[in-house]
Amino acid sequence: MIMKNILITLGILLLTGNFLFAQHAHIITSGSVEFEKSVNTYAIIKKMLGNNIQGLTQQLYEQYQKTQPQFKVLKSTLTFDNDKTLFTPIEPENNNSFTFMGDIPMGSQRNTIYTDLSAGTSINHKGFFDETYLLKDSLRKIKWKITDETREVAGYTCRRANALILDSIYVVAFYTNEIHVSGGPESFTGLPGMILEVALPHDNVIWRATKVNDLTIAPNTIVPPKKGKAMTKKQFMDVFNSMLKNAGTGKRIDMLKLDYLL
């Protein structure tokens, strides 16, 4: 009787294991990924203030900590089908990014990005102050270094990769080769599978997948944005630098550069 129960238990475990394996047994090439972008507003504001947290500024900062959550969370969707992806921010229901210092860098989502992975090109619909731009250019070349570290993200086993972007910004990404599309949130691409998590550890922001939807994408769902002032990334950087040339220097300007040039 005991042996029979053991055999039944083993059979159930094997069947359950086979079922769980079957859930991820096939390679996904189309569907959507739901992302959350988490921004540590306390850390960002403190960096912008530097050593000037005193007097009224100190009081305002402490009041902000008492009344506002430490992490601002923004949602987005990445729709993908073989070699095409479309990253689309979701407008937040309550926008609390305004503080005594104005908009927090990285505290919003400015980009809707269409990517053609086979052609190596992207079209980025970007908001910049009161203007909207349509940036058509090649994909950012990211020199990833893949490691042996793994992590589970949204139910998928992911491998870690590290890189530098914009010359000095350290990036940590986790990707899965179970989704056979070399895409990711925002403009992060170039790994042998879908990027499900990206962190800029020193800049207090992380994108993490919360759900992967394995489904067939209807024709004409993934199409490039069309509205905006067309220009290349280099032309946009010229516009950006021109508008900020009289804004001074400091942590806030550096963080704005990261925010808009991402």
C-alpha positions as CSV (number, residue, x, y, z in Angstrom):
1,M,0.0,0.0,0.0
2,I,2.8,2.4,0.9
3,M,4.7,1.6,-2.3
4,K,1.5,2.2,-4.3
5,N,1.0,5.6,-2.7
6,I,4.6,6.5,-3.4
7,L,4.2,5.5,-7.1
8,I,1.0,7.6,-7.3
9,T,2.7,10.6,-5.8
10,L,5.7,10.3,-8.1
11,G,3.3,10.0,-11.1
12,I,1.5,13.2,-10.1
13,L,4.8,15.0,-9.7
14,L,6.0,13.9,-13.1
15,L,2.7,14.9,-14.7
16,T,2.8,18.3,-13.0
17,G,6.4,18.8,-14.0
18,N,5.6,17.9,-17.6
19,F,2.7,20.3,-17.6
20,L,4.8,23.2,-16.2
21,F,7.5,22.4,-18.7
22,A,5.0,22.4,-21.5
23,Q,3.9,25.9,-20.6
24,H,7.3,27.2,-21.7
25,A,8.3,24.4,-24.0
26,H,7.9,26.3,-27.3
27,I,9.7,29.4,-28.5
28,I,7.5,32.5,-28.4
29,T,7.8,34.8,-31.5
30,S,4.7,37.0,-31.1
31,G,2.7,38.5,-28.3
32,S,3.1,41.4,-25.8
33,V,5.0,42.2,-22.6
34,E,3.5,44.4,-19.8
35,F,6.2,46.5,-18.1
36,E,6.4,48.6,-15.0
37,K,9.0,51.4,-14.8
38,S,9.9,52.1,-11.1
39,V,11.6,55.4,-10.3
40,N,13.1,56.1,-6.9
41,T,12.0,59.7,-6.5
42,Y,13.5,60.3,-3.1
43,A,17.0,59.4,-4.4
44,I,16.7,61.4,-7.6
45,I,15.5,64.6,-5.8
46,K,18.3,64.2,-3.2
47,K,20.9,63.9,-6.0
48,M,19.5,67.0,-7.8
49,L,19.7,69.0,-4.5
50,G,23.2,67.8,-3.8
51,N,24.6,69.5,-0.7
52,N,22.0,72.2,-0.8
53,I,19.4,70.4,1.4
54,Q,19.0,73.0,4.1
55,G,16.5,75.6,5.4
56,L,13.3,75.8,3.3
57,T,14.6,73.3,0.8
58,Q,15.1,70.7,3.6
59,Q,11.6,71.3,4.8
60,L,10.1,70.9,1.4
61,Y,12.1,67.7,0.8
62,E,10.9,66.2,4.1
63,Q,7.3,67.2,3.4
64,Y,7.6,65.5,0.0
65,Q,8.8,62.3,1.7
66,K,5.9,62.4,4.1
67,T,3.2,62.9,1.5
68,Q,4.5,61.1,-1.6
69,P,5.5,57.5,-2.2
70,Q,9.2,56.7,-2.6
71,F,8.7,54.9,-5.9
72,K,6.8,56.2,-8.9
73,V,5.5,53.4,-11.0
74,L,4.7,53.8,-14.7
75,K,3.2,51.2,-17.0
76,S,3.9,50.4,-20.7
77,T,3.4,47.6,-23.2
78,L,5.8,46.1,-25.7
79,T,4.0,44.4,-28.6
80,F,6.1,42.1,-30.8
81,D,5.8,39.9,-33.8
82,N,9.0,38.2,-35.1
83,D,11.3,41.1,-36.1
84,K,9.0,44.0,-35.3
85,T,8.3,45.6,-31.9
86,L,6.3,48.6,-30.7
87,F,6.9,50.1,-27.2
88,T,3.9,52.1,-26.0
89,P,3.7,54.0,-22.7
90,I,0.4,53.9,-20.8
91,E,-0.8,57.2,-19.6
92,P,-1.0,57.2,-15.7
93,E,-4.3,57.8,-14.1
94,N,-2.8,60.2,-11.5
95,N,0.3,62.1,-12.5
96,N,2.1,63.2,-9.4
97,S,5.5,63.9,-10.9
98,F,5.3,67.6,-10.2
99,T,7.3,68.6,-7.1
100,F,8.8,71.7,-5.6
101,M,11.6,71.2,-8.1
102,G,9.3,70.6,-11.1
103,D,9.2,67.4,-13.1
104,I,11.4,64.7,-11.8
105,P,13.9,63.3,-14.4
106,M,13.0,59.8,-15.4
107,G,9.6,60.4,-13.8
108,S,7.7,60.2,-17.1
109,Q,7.7,58.2,-20.3
110,R,8.4,60.3,-23.4
111,N,8.9,57.6,-26.1
112,T,6.7,55.5,-28.3
113,I,9.2,53.4,-30.2
114,Y,8.8,51.2,-33.3
115,T,11.7,48.9,-34.0
116,D,12.5,46.8,-37.1
117,L,15.1,44.4,-35.8
118,S,15.9,42.8,-39.2
119,A,16.5,46.2,-40.8
120,G,18.3,47.5,-37.6
121,T,16.2,50.7,-37.6
122,S,13.8,52.5,-35.2
123,I,11.3,55.3,-35.3
124,N,10.9,57.1,-32.0
125,H,7.9,59.4,-31.3
126,K,9.4,61.6,-28.5
127,G,7.9,64.5,-26.6
128,F,10.4,67.3,-25.8
129,F,9.0,70.3,-23.9
130,D,6.1,71.6,-26.1
131,E,7.2,69.8,-29.3
132,T,6.8,66.3,-30.6
133,Y,9.6,64.7,-32.7
134,L,9.8,61.7,-34.9
135,L,13.4,60.3,-34.7
136,K,14.3,57.9,-37.5
137,D,17.6,56.2,-37.1
138,S,19.6,53.0,-36.7
139,L,19.3,51.0,-33.5
140,R,21.6,51.9,-30.7
141,K,24.7,49.7,-30.7
142,I,25.0,48.3,-27.2
143,K,28.0,46.1,-26.4
144,W,26.5,43.7,-24.0
145,K,28.6,41.4,-21.8
146,I,26.5,38.2,-21.0
147,T,27.1,36.6,-17.6
148,D,26.1,33.3,-15.9
149,E,23.8,34.9,-13.4
150,T,20.1,34.1,-13.8
151,R,16.9,35.5,-12.4
152,E,13.2,34.7,-12.8
153,V,11.2,37.6,-14.3
154,A,7.5,37.3,-15.1
155,G,7.7,33.5,-14.9
156,Y,10.7,33.2,-17.2
157,T,14.3,32.2,-16.4
158,C,16.4,35.1,-17.6
159,R,20.2,35.6,-18.0
160,R,22.0,38.8,-16.9
161,A,23.9,41.0,-19.3
162,N,25.8,44.3,-18.5
163,A,26.6,47.3,-20.7
164,L,27.4,51.0,-20.9
165,I,25.3,53.4,-22.8
166,L,25.8,57.1,-23.5
167,D,29.5,56.6,-22.7
168,S,29.1,56.2,-18.9
169,I,25.6,54.9,-17.9
170,Y,25.8,51.4,-16.4
171,V,23.0,49.1,-17.5
172,V,22.0,45.7,-16.1
173,A,19.6,43.7,-18.2
174,F,17.9,40.2,-17.9
175,Y,16.7,38.5,-21.0
176,T,15.0,35.2,-21.9
177,N,15.8,33.1,-25.0
178,E,12.3,31.5,-24.6
179,I,11.0,34.6,-26.4
180,H,12.9,34.5,-29.7
181,V,12.8,38.3,-30.3
182,S,15.8,40.5,-29.7
183,G,13.7,43.4,-28.3
184,G,13.1,45.1,-25.0
185,P,11.6,48.2,-23.3
186,E,12.4,51.7,-24.5
187,S,15.4,51.5,-26.9
188,F,17.1,48.5,-25.2
189,T,17.8,45.7,-27.8
190,G,20.6,43.5,-29.0
191,L,20.5,40.4,-26.8
192,P,19.7,36.9,-28.0
193,G,16.1,37.0,-26.6
194,M,13.6,39.3,-25.1
195,I,14.8,41.7,-22.4
196,L,12.3,41.4,-19.5
197,E,14.2,43.6,-17.0
198,V,16.5,46.6,-17.3
199,A,18.0,48.6,-14.5
200,L,20.1,51.7,-14.3
201,P,21.4,51.1,-10.8
202,H,23.2,54.4,-10.3
203,D,20.3,56.4,-11.8
204,N,17.5,54.9,-9.6
205,V,15.3,53.5,-12.3
206,I,14.2,50.0,-13.4
207,W,11.9,48.5,-16.0
208,R,10.5,45.1,-15.1
209,A,8.1,42.8,-17.0
210,T,5.0,41.9,-15.0
211,K,3.3,39.7,-17.5
212,V,4.0,38.0,-20.9
213,N,1.1,37.4,-23.2
214,D,1.8,34.6,-25.8
215,L,-0.6,35.4,-28.6
216,T,-0.9,36.0,-32.3
217,I,-0.7,39.7,-33.3
218,A,-3.2,40.9,-35.8
219,P,-1.9,42.4,-39.0
220,N,-1.3,46.2,-39.0
221,T,-1.1,46.2,-35.2
222,I,2.6,47.0,-35.1
223,V,3.0,50.1,-37.2
224,P,5.4,53.0,-36.8
225,P,4.2,56.3,-35.4
226,K,3.7,59.0,-38.0
227,K,3.1,62.4,-36.3
228,G,6.0,64.6,-35.3
229,K,8.8,66.7,-36.6
230,A,11.0,64.2,-38.5
231,M,14.8,64.2,-37.8
232,T,17.7,62.0,-36.9
233,K,18.9,61.3,-33.4
234,K,22.0,63.5,-34.1
235,Q,19.7,66.4,-35.2
236,F,17.6,66.0,-32.1
237,M,20.7,66.1,-29.9
238,D,21.7,69.4,-31.6
239,V,18.2,70.8,-30.8
240,F,18.4,69.4,-27.2
241,N,21.9,70.9,-26.5
242,S,20.8,74.2,-28.0
243,M,17.8,74.5,-25.7
244,L,19.8,73.6,-22.6
245,K,22.9,75.7,-23.3
246,N,21.7,78.4,-21.1
247,A,20.3,76.1,-18.4
248,G,23.6,75.8,-16.6
249,T,25.2,72.6,-15.3
250,G,24.8,70.3,-12.4
251,K,23.1,67.1,-11.5
252,R,19.7,68.1,-12.7
253,I,21.0,68.9,-16.2
254,D,22.9,65.7,-16.3
255,M,19.8,63.7,-15.3
256,L,17.7,65.5,-17.9
257,K,20.2,64.6,-20.6
258,L,19.8,60.9,-19.6
259,D,16.1,61.2,-19.5
260,Y,15.7,62.8,-22.9
261,L,18.5,61.0,-24.7
262,L,17.5,57.5,-23.5
